[in-house]
Every structure is written in structure tokens, then in C-alpha cells.
């Protein structure tokens, strides 16, 4: 993983890797980010917001959202059984040779926006190929998934709908990379 800030009269374009003329400095981050979420498709207004931030993230890193299909549940499915069904879905996609798992959980560590930026920079410097931000199901995640997570963060003490969490994560990722690149989006 390479992280280089280019300044002066030009910079290396992150999508084409060509050096181009006078452009704002940008810190190149060769790391992929995936946000995994169990649940249904986003409503149009949420999707529009997510796409807005994904477009703004493009110069910094490749970022994508993966909607994992929720397991089939019956009226008698307990929260623990539900977490185990969701665990199977998560594990079917997870590859510990290339993924670094960041669990977003109400019991996780609360961070400021600057804290998010610092943690993302540490992940980038650790040469992580793909950082996966996991939004668990309605009852959280299984103990096995919690143990697999390299980091466990909380967005807030408040409870949010999953779709809104996706949008918040998109914005916070953009804010983090803006902080790391001194873009002026975040005001200190």
C-alpha cells in the first residue's frame, strides 16, 4: 500500500495513475473499502446520498457497498438463531487473507471524525488490501464475528435504521479522507 501526497504543479491521477497538470494535492491511498450490510435495498433518497459521497470518494480510494441478503426467518426464529444465520452469510464472503474487518456495533469504540481519519490511516499503513465495514443485523452479530473483527467501532449511542447508517458511513468515510488530505470539507 502506498500513500503519497503530491503537491505543486501536478499530481498522479488515482484512477488512471497518470501525472496530470495543475490540480489540487491529493494523498493517494491504494486501499479498497467495502461496506457490508444485511438488509433490503436503499430507498431512493438514501441511495442518492450514498452515491453523492461515493463519487466524492473516488479520488481517494475504491469504495463499494455490498448488500447481503437477509436470511430466511420464521416467526419463531430467536435473535441468537438469527445471528447464526447471518454469520453464515457473512463468512461465505469473508476472506481473511485479503479482508480487514471493522465491525460497526453499538458496543464498539466511539470515535470522533478525526479519530476515524486516524484509524483509517493506520489501516492504510498496515497494507490492508480491503477494509470491510460491517453493519450487523437487527440483533447485532454473533460472538464469532465479533472475535474476527480487528476493530469494533460505534457510530453513536443512538439507534439508527440500517439504511441511514449506510449513508452516515459514506459521509464519514469521505470526511475521513478529506481530513487526511486537508481538503477543507471538515472544519476543526
PEDAKA-V237896 format. One record per pair of residues at least 24 apart in sequence whose ideal C-beta (glycine too) atoms are under 10 Angstrom apart, sorted by the first residue. I is the first residue (numbers start at 1). J is the second residue. Records with the same first field share a line. If there is no record, write none. Layout:
I: J  J
//
This chain:
1: 28  29  30  31  123  124  125  126  127  128  129
2: 28  29  30  31  124  127
3: 27  28  29  30  31  121  124  125  180
4: 28  29  30
5: 180  181  182
11: 59
13: 59
14: 58  59  60  61  62
15: 58  59  62
23: 59
24: 59  181  182  183  184
25: 181  182  183
26: 59  60  177  180  181  183
27: 59  60  121  124  177  180  181  182  183
28: 59  60  61  181
29: 59  60  61  62  120  121  123  124  125  177  180  181
30: 61  62  124  127  129
31: 60  61  62  63  100  120  123  124  125  126  127  128  129  130  131
32: 61  62  63  64  98  99  128  129  130  131  132
33: 57  60  61  62  63  64  65  100  102  120  123  124  128  130  131  132  133  169  173  176  177
34: 62  63  64  65  66  93  99  130  131  132  133  134
35: 63  64  65  66  67  102  104  131  132  133  134  135  165  166  169  170  173
36: 64  65  66  67  68  89  90  93  94  99  101  104  132  133  134  135  136
37: 65  66  67  68  70  104  133  134  135  136  137  162  163  165  166  169
38: 67  68  69  70  71  82  85  86  89  90  134  135  136  137  138  141  162
39: 67  68  69  70  135  137  138  161  162  163  165  166
40: 67  69  70  162  163
41: 67  163
42: 67  162  163  164  166  167
43: 161  163  164
45: 163  167
46: 161  162  163  164  165  166  167  170
47: 163  166  167
48: 167
49: 163  164  166  167  168  170  171
50: 163  166  167  168  169  170  171
51: 170
52: 167  170  171  174
53: 167  168  169  170  171  172  173  174  175
54: 170  173  174
55: 174
56: 170  171  173  174  175  177  178  183  185
57: 170  171  173  174  176  177  178
59: 177  181  183
60: 120  173  174  176  177  178  180  181  183
61: 120  124  131  173  177
62: 130
63: 131  133  169  170  173  174  177
64: 130
65: 133  135  166  169  170
66: 93  132  134
67: 162  166
68: 92  93  134  135  137
70: 137  138  162
71: 137
73: 137  138
78: 139
79: 137  138  139  140
80: 139  142  143
81: 139
82: 137  138  139  140  142
83: 136  137  138  139  140  141  142  143  144  145  146
84: 142  143  144
85: 137  142
86: 136  137  138  139  140  141  142  145
87: 136  137  141  142  143  144  145  148
88: 142
89: 137
90: 132  134  136  137  141  142  144  145  148
91: 142  144  145  148
93: 132
94: 132  134  145  148
95: 129  130  132
96: 148  150
97: 129
98: 128  129  130  132
99: 128  129  130  131  132  134  148  150
100: 126  127  128  129  130  131  132  133  149  150  151
101: 130  131  132  133  134  145  146  148  149  150  151  152
102: 128  131  132  133  134  149  150  151  152  153  169
103: 132  133  134  135  136  140  141  145  146  147  148  149  150  151  152  153  154
104: 133  134  135  136  141  149  151  152  153  154  155  165  168  169
105: 134  135  136  140  141  145  146  149  152  153  154  155
106: 136  140  154  155  156  157  158  159  160
107: 140  146  152  154
108: 146  149  151  152  153  154  155
109: 151  152  153  154
110: 153  154  155  156  157
111: 151  153  154  155  172  176
113: 171  172  175  176  178  179  186  188
114: 175  176  179  180  186  188
115: 153  176  179
116: 153  155  169  172  173  175  176  177  179  180
117: 172  173  175  176  177  178  179  180  181  186
118: 176  179  180
119: 151  153  176
120: 172  173  176  177  179  180
121: 176  177  179  180
122: 151
123: 150  151
124: 177  180
126: 150
131: 173
133: 165  166  169  172  173
135: 160  162  163  165  166  169
136: 162
137: 162
138: 162
//
